[in-house]
Amino acid sequence: MTHPDDVIASRVLHLLEQRAVGTSICPSEVARSLEQDEPAWRALMPEVRRVARALAAAEIIDLTQGDDRLNPDKEPEGPIRLRRGAHFKHP
């Protein structure tokens, strides 16, 4: 099942809001919170990563690998993490 971008973005922000400042989440946490069935949440991962890149381009979140902040204009290879960016705000 697909989810609208705004639903995915809202879930990213909600999950980050629940964490301490400076901590991160895995994109799979977002997918799992939207789909319980493993094949379904795995199928959702490309959408979650795409929405995360858009949020990172707006500096709402940062994409990271280890201590490195990634360029949101490039498709990241391998595992990434999401953390609050400079413009993070969530009601």
C-alpha positions as CSV (number, residue, x, y, z in Angstrom):
1,M,0.0,0.0,0.0
2,T,1.2,3.5,-0.8
3,H,0.8,6.5,1.5
4,P,0.6,10.2,0.5
5,D,3.9,12.1,0.9
6,D,2.3,14.3,3.6
7,V,1.4,11.3,5.7
8,I,4.9,9.9,5.5
9,A,6.5,13.3,6.2
10,S,4.2,13.8,9.2
11,R,5.2,10.4,10.6
12,V,8.9,11.2,10.2
13,L,8.4,14.5,12.1
14,H,6.3,12.8,14.8
15,L,8.8,10.1,15.4
16,L,11.7,12.6,15.6
17,E,9.6,14.7,18.0
18,Q,9.3,11.7,20.3
19,R,13.1,11.4,20.5
20,A,15.6,13.5,22.4
21,V,17.3,16.3,20.4
22,G,20.4,15.0,18.7
23,T,19.1,11.4,18.4
24,S,18.1,9.8,15.1
25,I,15.6,7.3,13.7
26,C,15.9,4.7,11.0
27,P,13.7,5.1,7.9
28,S,12.4,1.6,8.6
29,E,10.9,2.8,11.8
30,V,8.7,5.2,9.8
31,A,7.7,2.4,7.3
32,R,6.9,0.0,10.2
33,S,4.8,2.6,11.9
34,L,2.7,2.8,8.7
35,E,2.6,-0.8,7.7
36,Q,2.7,-3.8,10.1
37,D,3.3,-6.6,7.6
38,E,7.0,-7.0,6.7
39,P,6.6,-7.2,2.9
40,A,4.4,-4.1,3.0
41,W,6.7,-1.9,5.1
42,R,9.7,-3.1,3.1
43,A,7.9,-2.1,-0.1
44,L,7.2,1.4,1.4
45,M,11.0,2.0,2.1
46,P,11.7,3.7,-1.3
47,E,8.9,6.2,-0.6
48,V,10.1,6.9,2.9
49,R,13.6,7.5,1.7
50,R,12.3,9.8,-1.1
51,V,10.2,11.9,1.3
52,A,13.1,12.0,3.7
53,R,15.3,13.4,1.0
54,A,12.7,16.1,0.3
55,L,12.6,17.0,4.0
56,A,16.4,17.1,4.1
57,A,16.5,19.4,1.1
58,A,14.3,21.8,3.0
59,E,16.7,21.4,6.0
60,I,13.8,20.1,8.1
61,I,15.7,16.9,8.8
62,D,19.3,15.7,8.2
63,L,20.2,12.5,6.5
64,T,23.2,10.8,8.1
65,Q,25.5,7.9,7.7
66,G,27.6,7.6,10.8
67,D,28.7,11.1,11.7
68,D,28.4,12.3,8.1
69,R,25.6,14.5,7.0
70,L,24.5,13.5,3.5
71,N,23.6,15.6,0.5
72,P,19.9,15.2,-0.1
73,D,20.3,15.8,-3.8
74,K,22.0,12.5,-4.2
75,E,20.4,9.1,-3.6
76,P,22.2,7.7,-0.6
77,E,23.7,4.2,-0.8
78,G,23.4,2.0,2.1
79,P,21.7,2.5,5.5
80,I,20.9,6.0,6.5
81,R,19.5,7.7,9.7
82,L,17.2,10.7,10.0
83,R,17.6,13.4,12.6
84,R,16.2,16.9,13.3
85,G,17.5,19.5,10.9
86,A,18.1,23.3,11.3
87,H,14.5,24.1,10.4
88,F,12.8,21.3,12.3
89,K,9.4,22.3,13.6
90,H,6.4,20.1,14.3
91,P,3.2,21.1,16.0
